[in-house]
């Protein structure tokens, strides 16, 4: 025999109230013939205990489900924002009557997570990344019209020290246009890694991200809604980050510039012609940097191989932006 309302626990009363609301709404259908509509129903138990007022407003089942879903999304946002555990939420639900059950919140969280392609970074360094191609497709949907010419994409990287012992590396991208302000709102995060800025950490943890960037750079185009668009990639960041990605030594080294091969001892030499440092052989190229990194006798400040940032065999000119 089904328990009476006053005998049911708080975890069961919420479902009973929902069932009663639907049944009462259907039972009072005849009131419309009198030109009336029920708006609410106030109930008490046999012992006189007040029961939550039933809302009988003109809402169909679809509207009720939509309202419940929005309520659960708001609760899920609060749980994630303030890092409230499932066990703590379950204890709160037991003390209330109008909060969704924990299993409904868990099911909504799993469904929401399934819509995002989030991957764990490689190696033993904690971090996560998303697919550049997928995120670009999502960005294209926000544009009313995509440019018919080349789409310019700027990829940025930076290291951030959050606490005394905690460091993060953030990799993001934005689409460059005449109207873009390149503000934080227009940046899309590609990867977040909890580690310090070093060549070893970057090359091991962000290898899948750099590989996808390399693939896009090599193809020079991307397909969206059966249309193929030409793309041009730029890579930006502060000097230390660019040097790490290029496998070059620190800023205090003799050859610290990421664009040229001029020694720091020759920067103030005015005895040479004005265009001496603009000669093609004074500029760095990815092909030469790759050869130097594999040589036993490294030169021009090259210490490591590139972090698979761009195609290393066919590209002779790099598009880097120093922030």
C-alpha positions in Angstrom: 0.0 0.0 0.0 1.3 3.4 -0.9 2.5 5.6 1.9 0.4 8.7 2.8 1.9 12.1 2.3 2.7 12.7 5.9 4.4 9.3 6.2 6.6 9.9 3.2 10.1 11.1 3.6 11.3 14.5 2.3 13.0 12.8 -0.6 9.7 11.4 -1.8 7.4 14.3 -1.1 8.8 16.3 -4.1 7.8 13.6 -6.6 4.4 13.2 -4.9 3.7 17.0 -5.2 4.6 16.9 -8.9 2.3 13.9 -9.5 -0.5 15.6 -7.5 -0.2 18.8 -9.5 -0.6 16.9 -12.8 -3.6 14.9 -11.5 -5.4 17.9 -9.9 -4.9 19.9 -13.1 -6.6 17.2 -15.1 -9.3 16.6 -12.6 -10.4 20.2 -12.6 -10.9 20.5 -16.3 -14.6 21.1 -16.0 -14.0 24.5 -14.4 -13.4 25.9 -17.9 -17.1 25.4 -18.7 -17.9 27.9 -16.0 -15.3 30.4 -17.4 -12.9 29.7 -14.6 -9.3 28.5 -14.4 -7.6 27.2 -11.2 -4.3 29.0 -10.4 -3.3 27.2 -7.2 -4.4 24.7 -4.6 -3.6 24.9 -0.9 -3.5 21.6 1.0 -2.9 20.4 4.5 -2.5 16.9 5.9 -5.1 15.2 8.1 -3.1 16.2 11.1 -3.1 19.9 10.0 0.5 20.0 8.7 0.7 22.6 5.8 1.7 21.3 2.4 3.5 23.3 -0.3 0.9 25.1 -2.4 0.3 23.5 -5.8 0.9 25.7 -8.8 -1.9 25.1 -11.3 -1.1 27.9 -13.7 -1.7 27.4 -17.4 1.5 25.4 -18.2 1.6 22.4 -20.4 3.9 19.4 -19.7 6.5 20.7 -22.1 6.6 24.0 -20.4 7.0 22.4 -17.0 9.8 20.2 -18.2 11.5 23.2 -19.7 11.3 25.1 -16.4 12.6 22.1 -14.5 15.5 21.8 -17.0 16.4 25.5 -16.6 16.3 25.1 -12.8 18.6 22.0 -12.9 21.1 23.9 -15.2 21.2 26.8 -12.7 21.8 24.4 -9.8 24.5 22.6 -11.8 26.2 25.9 -12.5 26.2 26.8 -8.8 27.6 23.4 -7.8 30.5 23.7 -10.3 31.2 27.3 -9.5 31.5 26.8 -5.8 32.9 23.3 -6.0 30.0 21.7 -4.0 30.4 17.9 -3.9 27.6 15.5 -4.9 27.5 14.1 -1.4 27.0 17.6 0.1 24.2 18.4 -2.4 22.5 15.0 -1.6 22.5 16.0 2.1 20.9 19.4 1.2 18.2 17.7 -0.9 17.3 15.5 2.0 16.5 18.6 4.1 14.4 20.3 1.4 11.4 19.4 -0.7 11.7 21.4 -3.9 15.2 20.7 -5.1 15.8 18.2 -8.0 17.2 14.8 -7.0 21.0 14.1 -7.2 20.6 11.5 -10.0 18.8 14.1 -12.2 21.7 16.5 -11.7 24.3 13.8 -12.4 22.5 12.8 -15.6 22.3 16.4 -16.8 26.1 16.9 -16.0 27.0 13.7 -18.0 24.8 14.8 -20.9 26.4 18.3 -20.9 29.9 16.9 -20.8 29.1 14.6 -23.7 28.6 17.7 -26.0 32.2 18.8 -25.5 35.3 17.1 -26.9 37.7 17.6 -24.0 40.8 15.5 -23.9 43.5 14.9 -21.3 47.0 16.1 -22.1 49.7 13.5 -22.7 52.3 12.6 -20.2 52.1 12.9 -16.4 51.4 16.6 -16.3 47.7 17.4 -15.4 45.9 19.4 -18.1 43.2 19.3 -20.8 42.8 20.5 -24.3 40.1 20.7 -27.1 40.3 20.2 -30.8 41.3 23.3 -32.8 39.3 22.2 -35.8 36.1 21.7 -33.7 36.5 25.0 -32.0 37.0 26.8 -35.3 33.8 25.3 -36.6 32.0 26.5 -33.6 33.4 30.0 -34.1 32.4 30.0 -37.7 28.8 29.5 -36.7 28.8 32.8 -34.8 29.7 34.7 -37.9 26.9 36.0 -40.1 29.1 35.8 -43.2 32.6 34.4 -43.4 35.3 36.3 -45.4 35.7 35.1 -48.9 39.4 35.6 -48.7 42.0 34.1 -46.3 40.9 33.7 -42.6 43.6 34.8 -40.3 43.9 32.9 -37.0 46.2 33.9 -34.2 47.3 31.3 -31.7 48.6 32.7 -28.4 50.4 31.1 -25.4 51.3 32.3 -22.0 52.5 31.0 -18.7 50.8 32.2 -15.5 51.8 31.8 -11.9 48.7 31.4 -9.8 50.2 30.7 -6.4 53.7 30.4 -5.0 53.9 26.7 -6.0 51.3 26.6 -8.8 51.9 27.5 -12.5 49.6 27.2 -15.5 50.2 27.4 -19.2 47.3 28.6 -21.3 47.0 28.2 -25.1 44.3 30.0 -26.9 43.3 31.3 -30.4 41.3 34.1 -31.9 40.2 35.1 -35.4 41.8 38.2 -36.7 39.6 40.7 -38.5 39.2 44.4 -39.0 36.5 44.6 -36.3 38.1 42.3 -33.9 39.5 43.8 -30.7 41.3 40.7 -29.6 40.0 41.1 -26.1 39.6 38.3 -23.6 36.0 37.7 -24.7 37.1 36.9 -28.2 39.8 34.4 -27.1 38.9 30.7 -27.2 41.0 28.5 -24.9 42.7 25.5 -26.6 44.6 24.0 -23.7 45.3 24.5 -20.0 48.2 22.7 -18.4 49.3 22.9 -14.8 53.0 23.2 -15.1 55.8 25.7 -15.4 57.2 27.1 -18.6 59.9 24.8 -19.9 60.7 23.1 -23.2 60.3 19.6 -21.7 56.9 20.3 -20.2 55.5 22.0 -23.3 56.8 19.4 -25.8 55.4 16.5 -23.8 52.0 17.7 -22.6 50.9 19.8 -25.6 52.2 17.6 -28.4 48.7 16.7 -29.7 47.7 20.4 -29.8 50.9 21.4 -31.7 50.4 18.4 -34.1 46.9 19.6 -35.0 48.2 23.2 -35.5 51.0 21.8 -37.7 48.4 19.9 -39.8 46.3 22.9 -40.3 49.3 25.0 -41.2 50.4 22.4 -43.8 47.0 22.1 -45.4 46.4 25.9 -45.5 42.6 25.4 -45.5 39.7 24.2 -43.5 36.3 22.8 -44.5 33.0 24.1 -43.0 29.5 23.3 -44.3 30.9 21.8 -47.5 32.9 25.1 -48.1 36.7 25.2 -48.1 38.3 28.3 -46.6 41.9 29.3 -46.9 43.5 30.0 -43.5 46.7 31.7 -42.3 48.1 30.9 -38.9 50.0 33.3 -36.7 51.6 32.4 -33.4 51.9 35.0 -30.6 53.2 35.2 -27.0 55.8 36.8 -24.9 59.4 36.3 -25.7 60.1 33.4 -23.3 57.2 31.4 -24.6 58.2 31.9 -28.3 61.8 30.9 -27.5 60.7 27.7 -25.8 58.5 26.8 -28.7 61.3 27.4 -31.2 63.8 25.5 -29.0 66.0 28.6 -28.6 67.8 29.6 -25.4 66.8 32.3 -23.0 66.7 36.1 -23.5 70.2 36.4 -21.9 71.7 34.2 -24.6 73.9 35.4 -27.4 71.3 34.6 -30.1 68.0 35.3 -28.3 65.9 36.8 -31.1 63.2 34.5 -32.6 63.3 36.3 -36.0 67.0 36.9 -36.8 70.5 35.4 -36.2 72.1 38.6 -35.0 74.4 38.2 -32.0 73.7 40.5 -29.1 77.3 41.8 -29.4 76.5 43.1 -32.9 73.3 44.8 -32.3 74.9 48.2 -31.7 77.4 47.8 -34.6 76.8 50.8 -36.9 79.7 50.1 -39.2 77.7 47.8 -41.4 75.3 49.0 -44.1 71.8 49.8 -43.0 70.3 46.8 -44.8 72.9 44.3 -43.6 70.6 42.7 -41.0 67.7 42.6 -43.5 69.5 40.1 -45.7 67.7 36.7 -46.2 70.6 34.8 -44.7 70.2 36.8 -41.4 66.6 35.7 -40.9 65.7 32.5 -39.1 63.9 29.8 -40.9 62.2 26.7 -39.6 64.1 24.4 -41.9 67.5 25.8 -40.7 66.4 25.7 -37.1 65.4 22.0 -37.5 68.8 21.2 -39.0 70.7 23.0 -36.2 68.6 21.2 -33.5 69.6 17.8 -34.9 73.3 18.7 -35.3 75.8 17.8 -32.6 77.2 21.3 -32.8 74.2 23.5 -32.4 74.4 27.2 -33.4 72.6 30.5 -33.3 71.2 29.7 -29.8 69.2 26.6 -30.9 69.1 24.0 -28.1 66.1 21.8 -28.9 63.9 20.7 -31.8 60.7 22.8 -32.4 57.6 21.8 -30.5 55.9 20.6 -33.8 54.6 24.1 -34.1 54.8 24.5 -37.9 55.7 22.3 -40.8 59.4 21.9 -40.4 60.5 20.8 -43.8 58.8 23.1 -46.3 58.3 26.4 -44.6 61.0 28.9 -44.9 59.3 31.9 -43.2 57.6 32.0 -39.8 54.6 34.2 -38.8 55.3 35.1 -35.2 53.8 37.9 -33.1 55.6 39.1 -30.0 53.2 40.4 -27.4 
